[in-house]
Amino acid sequence: MEEPCLRSVVVYKVEKETQHLGQLQEQVHDAEKELLASRMAHNVLEKKQTEELEEKTQAIVAKNEALESEYEEKKKQYNFELSYLKNKSRFEKTQLEMGERELDRISRDIEDKRC
């Protein structure tokens, strides 16, 4: 008689363990779904952030290129104006020297005519 009673206890324990195992499997399955959802959300967020970073990088590169272009244009203008002023200064110096030589020549001519 003990055997059927023992058998009932064993069957009961097996059923309880099977039920517990089923619950554990459900928990594992739920955890796997949560993990998958979390990974998917992470991937979406990462993609969005990567796209935003790329957009900002492109905007910065474009702005840098525009600033570089503006700098080069201003540098050319500055060099042109500097060259112009140097040439103007040389021309004025040459004109002054020519004027001084002409005055010296006229002064000599006047001196020569007086003598």
N, CA, C and O atoms as a GROMACS GRO file, in nm:
protein
  460
    1MET      N    1   0.079  -0.118   0.000
    1MET     CA    2   0.000   0.000   0.000
    1MET      C    3   0.084   0.125   0.000
    1MET      O    4   0.041   0.233  -0.043
    2GLU      N    5   0.195   0.109   0.046
    2GLU     CA    6   0.280   0.226   0.050
    2GLU      C    7   0.324   0.266  -0.089
    2GLU      O    8   0.346   0.384  -0.117
    3GLU      N    9   0.335   0.170  -0.174
    3GLU     CA   10   0.381   0.202  -0.309
    3GLU      C   11   0.285   0.293  -0.384
    3GLU      O   12   0.330   0.391  -0.442
    4PRO      N   13   0.154   0.264  -0.384
    4PRO     CA   14   0.063   0.356  -0.454
    4PRO      C   15   0.065   0.495  -0.392
    4PRO      O   16   0.058   0.594  -0.464
    5CYS      N   17   0.074   0.503  -0.263
    5CYS     CA   18   0.079   0.633  -0.195
    5CYS      C   19   0.209   0.704  -0.231
    5CYS      O   20   0.208   0.824  -0.258
    6LEU      N   21   0.317   0.632  -0.232
    6LEU     CA   22   0.446   0.688  -0.269
    6LEU      C   23   0.445   0.731  -0.414
    6LEU      O   24   0.501   0.834  -0.452
    7ARG      N   25   0.379   0.648  -0.495
    7ARG     CA   26   0.369   0.681  -0.636
    7ARG      C   27   0.289   0.809  -0.654
    7ARG      O   28   0.327   0.892  -0.736
    8SER      N   29   0.182   0.826  -0.583
    8SER     CA   30   0.100   0.947  -0.590
    8SER      C   31   0.182   1.070  -0.550
    8SER      O   32   0.172   1.176  -0.612
    9VAL      N   33   0.261   1.055  -0.447
    9VAL     CA   34   0.346   1.165  -0.401
    9VAL      C   35   0.447   1.200  -0.509
    9VAL      O   36   0.471   1.317  -0.536
   10VAL      N   37   0.506   1.099  -0.571
   10VAL     CA   38   0.607   1.122  -0.676
   10VAL      C   39   0.542   1.189  -0.795
   10VAL      O   40   0.597   1.283  -0.852
   11VAL      N   41   0.424   1.140  -0.833
   11VAL     CA   42   0.352   1.200  -0.946
   11VAL      C   43   0.320   1.345  -0.914
   11VAL      O   44   0.337   1.433  -0.998
   12TYR      N   45   0.272   1.368  -0.792
   12TYR     CA   46   0.238   1.504  -0.749
   12TYR      C   47   0.361   1.595  -0.757
   12TYR      O   48   0.352   1.707  -0.807
   13LYS      N   49   0.475   1.546  -0.708
   13LYS     CA   50   0.598   1.625  -0.710
   13LYS      C   51   0.644   1.650  -0.853
   13LYS      O   52   0.691   1.759  -0.886
   14VAL      N   53   0.631   1.549  -0.939
   14VAL     CA   54   0.670   1.565  -1.079
   14VAL      C   55   0.582   1.670  -1.145
   14VAL      O   56   0.629   1.755  -1.220
   15GLU      N   57   0.451   1.662  -1.116
   15GLU     CA   58   0.359   1.760  -1.172
   15GLU      C   59   0.392   1.901  -1.124
   15GLU      O   60   0.392   1.996  -1.203
   16LYS      N   61   0.422   1.913  -0.996
   16LYS     CA   62   0.457   2.044  -0.940
   16LYS      C   63   0.588   2.096  -1.002
   16LYS      O   64   0.597   2.214  -1.037
   17GLU      N   65   0.686   2.010  -1.016
   17GLU     CA   66   0.813   2.049  -1.077
   17GLU      C   67   0.793   2.085  -1.224
   17GLU      O   68   0.853   2.179  -1.275
   18THR      N   69   0.707   2.008  -1.292
   18THR     CA   70   0.677   2.037  -1.432
   18THR      C   71   0.608   2.172  -1.443
   18THR      O   72   0.640   2.252  -1.531
   19GLN      N   73   0.515   2.198  -1.353
   19GLN     CA   74   0.446   2.326  -1.350
   19GLN      C   75   0.545   2.438  -1.323
   19GLN      O   76   0.542   2.542  -1.389
   20HIS      N   77   0.632   2.417  -1.225
   20HIS     CA   78   0.733   2.516  -1.192
   20HIS      C   79   0.827   2.538  -1.311
   20HIS      O   80   0.863   2.652  -1.341
   21LEU      N   81   0.865   2.432  -1.378
   21LEU     CA   82   0.951   2.442  -1.496
   21LEU      C   83   0.880   2.522  -1.605
   21LEU      O   84   0.942   2.604  -1.673
   22GLY      N   85   0.752   2.497  -1.622
   22GLY     CA   86   0.673   2.574  -1.720
   22GLY      C   87   0.673   2.722  -1.687
   22GLY      O   88   0.687   2.806  -1.776
   23GLN      N   89   0.658   2.754  -1.558
   23GLN     CA   90   0.660   2.893  -1.516
   23GLN      C   91   0.797   2.956  -1.543
   23GLN      O   92   0.806   3.070  -1.589
   24LEU      N   93   0.901   2.880  -1.515
   24LEU     CA   94   1.036   2.930  -1.541
   24LEU      C   95   1.058   2.953  -1.691
   24LEU      O   96   1.119   3.052  -1.731
   25GLN      N   97   1.006   2.859  -1.772
   25GLN     CA   98   1.019   2.875  -1.917
   25GLN      C   99   0.945   3.000  -1.965
   25GLN      O  100   0.994   3.071  -2.052
   26GLU      N  101   0.828   3.027  -1.908
   26GLU     CA  102   0.753   3.148  -1.943
   26GLU      C  103   0.830   3.272  -1.902
   26GLU      O  104   0.836   3.370  -1.977
   27GLN      N  105   0.889   3.268  -1.785
   27GLN     CA  106   0.968   3.383  -1.738
   27GLN      C  107   1.088   3.406  -1.830
   27GLN      O  108   1.120   3.520  -1.865
   28VAL      N  109   1.153   3.295  -1.868
   28VAL     CA  110   1.267   3.307  -1.960
   28VAL      C  111   1.220   3.364  -2.093
   28VAL      O  112   1.284   3.453  -2.150
   29HIS      N  113   1.108   3.313  -2.143
   29HIS     CA  114   1.054   3.361  -2.270
   29HIS      C  115   1.019   3.510  -2.261
   29HIS      O  116   1.050   3.586  -2.352
   30ASP      N  117   0.955   3.550  -2.152
   30ASP     CA  118   0.922   3.692  -2.132
   30ASP      C  119   1.049   3.777  -2.124
   30ASP      O  120   1.054   3.886  -2.180
   31ALA      N  121   1.149   3.727  -2.054
   31ALA     CA  122   1.276   3.800  -2.041
   31ALA      C  123   1.344   3.812  -2.178
   31ALA      O  124   1.403   3.915  -2.209
   32GLU      N  125   1.335   3.707  -2.259
   32GLU     CA  126   1.393   3.711  -2.393
   32GLU      C  127   1.322   3.815  -2.479
   32GLU      O  128   1.385   3.888  -2.555
   33LYS      N  129   1.188   3.820  -2.467
   33LYS     CA  130   1.112   3.921  -2.542
   33LYS      C  131   1.151   4.062  -2.498
   33LYS      O  132   1.170   4.151  -2.581
   34GLU      N  133   1.163   4.082  -2.368
   34GLU     CA  134   1.204   4.212  -2.316
   34GLU      C  135   1.343   4.249  -2.364
   34GLU      O  136   1.369   4.364  -2.401
   35LEU      N  137   1.433   4.152  -2.363
   35LEU     CA  138   1.569   4.176  -2.410
   35LEU      C  139   1.569   4.212  -2.558
   35LEU      O  140   1.638   4.305  -2.599
   36LEU      N  141   1.492   4.140  -2.637
   36LEU     CA  142   1.483   4.168  -2.781
   36LEU      C  143   1.426   4.308  -2.803
   36LEU      O  144   1.477   4.384  -2.885
   37ALA      N  145   1.320   4.341  -2.730
   37ALA     CA  146   1.259   4.474  -2.744
   37ALA      C  147   1.360   4.582  -2.704
   37ALA      O  148   1.369   4.687  -2.768
   38SER      N  149   1.434   4.556  -2.598
   38SER     CA  150   1.535   4.652  -2.552
   38SER      C  151   1.644   4.670  -2.658
   38SER      O  152   1.686   4.782  -2.685
   39ARG      N  153   1.688   4.559  -2.716
   39ARG     CA  154   1.791   4.567  -2.820
   39ARG      C  155   1.740   4.642  -2.942
   39ARG      O  156   1.811   4.723  -3.002
   40MET      N  157   1.614   4.615  -2.978
   40MET     CA  158   1.557   4.685  -3.093
   40MET      C  159   1.547   4.835  -3.066
   40MET      O  160   1.579   4.917  -3.153
   41ALA      N  161   1.503   4.871  -2.947
   41ALA     CA  162   1.494   5.012  -2.910
   41ALA      C  163   1.632   5.076  -2.911
   41ALA      O  164   1.649   5.188  -2.957
   42HIS      N  165   1.730   5.003  -2.859
   42HIS     CA  166   1.868   5.052  -2.860
   42HIS      C  167   1.916   5.075  -3.002
   42HIS      O  168   1.977   5.178  -3.032
   43ASN      N  169   1.889   4.980  -3.091
   43ASN     CA  170   1.932   4.993  -3.230
   43ASN      C  171   1.866   5.112  -3.298
   43ASN      O  172   1.931   5.185  -3.373
   44VAL      N  173   1.737   5.132  -3.273
   44VAL     CA  174   1.666   5.245  -3.331
   44VAL      C  175   1.725   5.376  -3.279
   44VAL      O  176   1.750   5.469  -3.356
   45LEU      N  177   1.747   5.382  -3.148
   45LEU     CA  178   1.805   5.503  -3.089
   45LEU      C  179   1.945   5.528  -3.143
   45LEU      O  180   1.980   5.641  -3.176
   46GLU      N  181   2.025   5.423  -3.151
   46GLU     CA  182   2.161   5.437  -3.202
   46GLU      C  183   2.160   5.487  -3.346
   46GLU      O  184   2.240   5.573  -3.383
   47LYS      N  185   2.071   5.433  -3.428
   47LYS     CA  186   2.060   5.476  -3.568
   47LYS      C  187   2.021   5.622  -3.576
   47LYS      O  188   2.078   5.699  -3.654
   48LYS      N  189   1.923   5.662  -3.494
   48LYS     CA  190   1.877   5.801  -3.493
   48LYS      C  191   1.991   5.894  -3.451
   48LYS      O  192   2.012   5.998  -3.513
   49GLN      N  193   2.062   5.856  -3.346
   49GLN     CA  194   2.172   5.940  -3.298
   49GLN      C  195   2.284   5.947  -3.402
   49GLN      O  196   2.346   6.051  -3.420
   50THR      N  197   2.310   5.836  -3.469
   50THR     CA  198   2.413   5.835  -3.573
   50THR      C  199   2.374   5.928  -3.687
   50THR      O  200   2.457   6.002  -3.738
   51GLU      N  201   2.246   5.923  -3.727
   51GLU     CA  202   2.198   6.012  -3.833
   51GLU      C  203   2.208   6.158  -3.791
   51GLU      O  204   2.251   6.242  -3.870
   52GLU      N  205   2.170   6.188  -3.667
   52GLU     CA  206   2.179   6.325  -3.617
   52GLU      C  207   2.323   6.372  -3.613
   52GLU      O  208   2.354   6.485  -3.650
   53LEU      N  209   2.412   6.284  -3.569
   53LEU     CA  210   2.553   6.318  -3.564
   53LEU      C  211   2.607   6.344  -3.704
   53LEU      O  212   2.683   6.438  -3.726
   54GLU      N  213   2.567   6.261  -3.799
   54GLU     CA  214   2.611   6.279  -3.938
   54GLU      C  215   2.560   6.412  -3.994
   54GLU      O  216   2.634   6.484  -4.061
   55GLU      N  217   2.434   6.445  -3.965
   55GLU     CA  218   2.378   6.573  -4.010
   55GLU      C  219   2.456   6.690  -3.951
   55GLU      O  220   2.490   6.786  -4.021
   56LYS      N  221   2.483   6.682  -3.820
   56LYS     CA  222   2.556   6.791  -3.754
   56LYS      C  223   2.698   6.801  -3.808
   56LYS      O  224   2.752   6.910  -3.826
   57THR      N  225   2.759   6.686  -3.833
   57THR     CA  226   2.895   6.684  -3.888
   57THR      C  227   2.896   6.750  -4.026
   57THR      O  228   2.984   6.831  -4.056
   58GLN      N  229   2.799   6.715  -4.108
   58GLN     CA  230   2.790   6.774  -4.242
   58GLN      C  231   2.768   6.925  -4.234
   58GLN      O  232   2.826   7.000  -4.312
   59ALA      N  233   2.685   6.968  -4.140
   59ALA     CA  234   2.660   7.111  -4.123
   59ALA      C  235   2.788   7.183  -4.081
   59ALA      O  236   2.818   7.292  -4.131
   60ILE      N  237   2.863   7.123  -3.991
   60ILE     CA  238   2.989   7.183  -3.946
   60ILE      C  239   3.089   7.188  -4.060
   60ILE      O  240   3.157   7.289  -4.079
   61VAL      N  241   3.099   7.080  -4.135
   61VAL     CA  242   3.192   7.076  -4.249
   61VAL      C  243   3.153   7.184  -4.350
   61VAL      O  244   3.240   7.256  -4.400
   62ALA      N  245   3.024   7.196  -4.380
   62ALA     CA  246   2.979   7.298  -4.476
   62ALA      C  247   3.012   7.438  -4.425
   62ALA      O  248   3.057   7.524  -4.501
   63LYS      N  249   2.989   7.461  -4.296
   63LYS     CA  250   3.019   7.593  -4.238
   63LYS      C  251   3.169   7.621  -4.244
   63LYS      O  252   3.210   7.732  -4.276
   64ASN      N  253   3.251   7.520  -4.211
   64ASN     CA  254   3.396   7.537  -4.217
   64ASN      C  255   3.441   7.569  -4.359
   64ASN      O  256   3.527   7.654  -4.379
   65GLU      N  257   3.382   7.500  -4.457
   65GLU     CA  258   3.419   7.525  -4.596
   65GLU      C  259   3.380   7.667  -4.636
   65GLU      O  260   3.456   7.735  -4.705
   66ALA      N  261   3.262   7.712  -4.592
   66ALA     CA  262   3.218   7.848  -4.623
   66ALA      C  263   3.312   7.950  -4.558
   66ALA      O  264   3.349   8.049  -4.621
   67LEU      N  265   3.350   7.926  -4.432
   67LEU     CA  266   3.441   8.017  -4.363
   67LEU      C  267   3.578   8.019  -4.430
   67LEU      O  268   3.641   8.124  -4.443
   68GLU      N  269   3.623   7.901  -4.471
   68GLU     CA  270   3.752   7.892  -4.540
   68GLU      C  271   3.748   7.970  -4.670
   68GLU      O  272   3.842   8.043  -4.703
   69SER      N  273   3.640   7.956  -4.745
   69SER     CA  274   3.624   8.027  -4.871
   69SER      C  275   3.620   8.177  -4.848
   69SER      O  276   3.684   8.254  -4.920
   70GLU      N  277   3.546   8.219  -4.747
   70GLU     CA  278   3.538   8.361  -4.714
   70GLU      C  279   3.677   8.414  -4.673
   70GLU      O  280   3.717   8.523  -4.713
   71TYR      N  281   3.748   8.335  -4.593
   71TYR     CA  282   3.883   8.374  -4.551
   71TYR      C  283   3.975   8.391  -4.672
   71TYR      O  284   4.047   8.490  -4.682
   72GLU      N  285   3.971   8.294  -4.763
   72GLU     CA  286   4.057   8.300  -4.882
   72GLU      C  287   4.023   8.422  -4.967
   72GLU      O  288   4.112   8.488  -5.020
   73GLU      N  289   3.894   8.452  -4.980
   73GLU     CA  290   3.851   8.567  -5.059
   73GLU      C  291   3.901   8.697  -4.995
   73GLU      O  292   3.951   8.785  -5.064
   74LYS      N  293   3.886   8.707  -4.862
   74LYS     CA  294   3.933   8.827  -4.792
   74LYS      C  295   4.085   8.839  -4.799
   74LYS      O  296   4.140   8.949  -4.809
   75LYS      N  297   4.153   8.725  -4.793
   75LYS     CA  298   4.299   8.724  -4.802
   75LYS      C  299   4.343   8.775  -4.940
   75LYS      O  300   4.437   8.853  -4.950
   76LYS      N  301   4.274   8.729  -5.046
   76LYS     CA  302   4.306   8.776  -5.181
   76LYS      C  303   4.284   8.927  -5.192
   76LYS      O  304   4.366   9.000  -5.248
   77GLN      N  305   4.171   8.973  -5.137
   77GLN     CA  306   4.139   9.116  -5.141
   77GLN      C  307   4.244   9.197  -5.065
   77GLN      O  308   4.289   9.302  -5.111
   78TYR      N  309   4.283   9.147  -4.949
   78TYR     CA  310   4.385   9.214  -4.868
   78TYR      C  311   4.516   9.222  -4.945
   78TYR      O  312   4.578   9.328  -4.952
   79ASN      N  313   4.559   9.110  -5.002
   79ASN     CA  314   4.685   9.107  -5.078
   79ASN      C  315   4.679   9.201  -5.198
   79ASN      O  316   4.778   9.267  -5.230
   80PHE      N  317   4.563   9.206  -5.265
   80PHE     CA  318   4.547   9.296  -5.378
   80PHE      C  319   4.561   9.441  -5.334
   80PHE      O  320   4.634   9.519  -5.394
   81GLU      N  321   4.490   9.476  -5.225
   81GLU     CA  322   4.495   9.613  -5.175
   81GLU      C  323   4.634   9.648  -5.125
   81GLU      O  324   4.682   9.760  -5.146
   82LEU      N  325   4.699   9.553  -5.058
   82LEU     CA  326   4.835   9.577  -5.011
   82LEU      C  327   4.930   9.601  -5.128
   82LEU      O  328   5.012   9.693  -5.124
   83SER      N  329   4.918   9.519  -5.231
   83SER     CA  330   5.001   9.536  -5.351
   83SER      C  331   4.974   9.672  -5.416
   83SER      O  332   5.067   9.741  -5.457
   84TYR      N  333   4.846   9.709  -5.423
   84TYR     CA  334   4.810   9.838  -5.481
   84TYR      C  335   4.874   9.952  -5.402
   84TYR      O  336   4.932  10.044  -5.461
   85LEU      N  337   4.865   9.946  -5.268
   85LEU     CA  338   4.922  10.052  -5.184
   85LEU      C  339   5.074  10.058  -5.196
   85LEU      O  340   5.132  10.167  -5.197
   86LYS      N  341   5.137   9.943  -5.204
   86LYS     CA  342   5.283   9.941  -5.221
   86LYS      C  343   5.321  10.005  -5.354
   86LYS      O  344   5.413  10.086  -5.362
   87ASN      N  345   5.251   9.967  -5.459
   87ASN     CA  346   5.280  10.024  -5.591
   87ASN      C  347   5.254  10.174  -5.593
   87ASN      O  348   5.331  10.250  -5.651
   88LYS      N  349   5.145  10.216  -5.529
   88LYS     CA  350   5.112  10.358  -5.521
   88LYS      C  351   5.222  10.432  -5.446
   88LYS      O  352   5.264  10.541  -5.486
   89SER      N  353   5.269  10.372  -5.337
   89SER     CA  354   5.374  10.434  -5.258
   89SER      C  355   5.502  10.447  -5.340
   89SER      O  356   5.569  10.550  -5.335
   90ARG      N  357   5.537  10.341  -5.414
   90ARG     CA  358   5.658  10.347  -5.501
   90ARG      C  359   5.642  10.455  -5.609
   90ARG      O  360   5.736  10.530  -5.639
   91PHE      N  361   5.522  10.460  -5.666
   91PHE     CA  362   5.498  10.558  -5.770
   91PHE      C  363   5.512  10.700  -5.715
   91PHE      O  364   5.576  10.785  -5.775
   92GLU      N  365   5.450  10.723  -5.597
   92GLU     CA  366   5.459  10.856  -5.535
   92GLU      C  367   5.602  10.890  -5.499
   92GLU      O  368   5.644  11.005  -5.514
   93LYS      N  369   5.677  10.792  -5.452
   93LYS     CA  370   5.818  10.814  -5.418
   93LYS      C  371   5.897  10.851  -5.545
   93LYS      O  372   5.979  10.942  -5.545
   94THR      N  373   5.868  10.776  -5.652
   94THR     CA  374   5.935  10.803  -5.780
   94THR      C  375   5.899  10.942  -5.830
   94THR      O  376   5.986  11.015  -5.877
   95GLN      N  377   5.770  10.980  -5.820
   95GLN     CA  378   5.726  11.112  -5.862
   95GLN      C  379   5.797  11.220  -5.780
   95GLN      O  380   5.841  11.321  -5.834
   96LEU      N  381   5.808  11.196  -5.650
   96LEU     CA  382   5.875  11.293  -5.562
   96LEU      C  383   6.022  11.308  -5.601
   96LEU      O  384   6.073  11.419  -5.610
   97GLU      N  385   6.088  11.193  -5.624
   97GLU     CA  386   6.230  11.198  -5.664
   97GLU      C  387   6.245  11.270  -5.798
   97GLU      O  388   6.338  11.348  -5.817
   98MET      N  389   6.154  11.243  -5.891
   98MET     CA  390   6.160  11.310  -6.021
   98MET      C  391   6.138  11.460  -6.004
   98MET      O  392   6.205  11.542  -6.068
   99GLY      N  393   6.044  11.495  -5.916
   99GLY     CA  394   6.018  11.637  -5.889
   99GLY      C  395   6.140  11.705  -5.828
   99GLY      O  396   6.174  11.817  -5.865
  100GLU      N  397   6.205  11.635  -5.734
  100GLU     CA  398   6.325  11.692  -5.671
  100GLU      C  399   6.437  11.708  -5.773
  100GLU      O  400   6.507  11.810  -5.772
  101ARG      N  401   6.454  11.611  -5.861
  101ARG     CA  402   6.557  11.623  -5.967
  101ARG      C  403   6.525  11.738  -6.062
  101ARG      O  404   6.613  11.812  -6.106
  102GLU      N  405   6.397  11.751  -6.092
  102GLU     CA  406   6.356  11.859  -6.182
  102GLU      C  407   6.382  11.994  -6.117
  102GLU      O  408   6.429  12.088  -6.182
  103LEU      N  409   6.351  12.004  -5.986
  103LEU     CA  410   6.379  12.129  -5.914
  103LEU      C  411   6.528  12.158  -5.911
  103LEU      O  412   6.570  12.272  -5.929
  104ASP      N  413   6.609  12.053  -5.887
  104ASP     CA  414   6.755  12.070  -5.888
  104ASP      C  415   6.802  12.117  -6.026
  104ASP      O  416   6.887  12.206  -6.034
  105ARG      N  417   6.748  12.061  -6.132
  105ARG     CA  418   6.789  12.098  -6.268
  105ARG      C  419   6.748  12.243  -6.298
  105ARG      O  420   6.826  12.319  -6.356
  106ILE      N  421   6.625  12.280  -6.257
  106ILE     CA  422   6.579  12.417  -6.280
  106ILE      C  423   6.666  12.514  -6.199
  106ILE      O  424   6.703  12.620  -6.248
  107SER      N  425   6.697  12.475  -6.075
  107SER     CA  426   6.782  12.561  -5.991
  107SER      C  427   6.918  12.578  -6.055
  107SER      O  428   6.973  12.689  -6.055
  108ARG      N  429   6.975  12.472  -6.110
  108ARG     CA  430   7.106  12.481  -6.177
  108ARG      C  431   7.097  12.569  -6.302
  108ARG      O  432   7.186  12.649  -6.330
  109ASP      N  433   6.986  12.551  -6.375
  109ASP     CA  434   6.969  12.633  -6.497
  109ASP      C  435   6.961  12.781  -6.459
  109ASP      O  436   7.020  12.866  -6.525
  110ILE      N  437   6.889  12.810  -6.352
  110ILE     CA  438   6.877  12.949  -6.309
  110ILE      C  439   7.013  13.002  -6.265
  110ILE      O  440   7.050  13.115  -6.297
  111GLU      N  441   7.085  12.922  -6.193
  111GLU     CA  442   7.219  12.961  -6.145
  111GLU      C  443   7.313  12.984  -6.266
  111GLU      O  444   7.393  13.078  -6.269
  112ASP      N  445   7.300  12.893  -6.365
  112ASP     CA  446   7.385  12.905  -6.482
  112ASP      C  447   7.352  13.033  -6.559
  112ASP      O  448   7.442  13.098  -6.612
  113LYS      N  449   7.227  13.071  -6.566
  113LYS     CA  450   7.184  13.191  -6.639
  113LYS      C  451   7.224  13.316  -6.563
  113LYS      O  452   7.241  13.420  -6.627
  114ARG      N  453   7.241  13.313  -6.436
  114ARG     CA  454   7.281  13.427  -6.357
  114ARG      C  455   7.428  13.452  -6.373
  114ARG      O  456   7.475  13.566  -6.364
  115CYS      N  457   7.500  13.348  -6.395
  115CYS     CA  458   7.644  13.363  -6.402
  115CYS      C  459   7.689  13.403  -6.536
  115CYS      O  460   7.809  13.420  -6.558
   0.00000   0.00000   0.00000
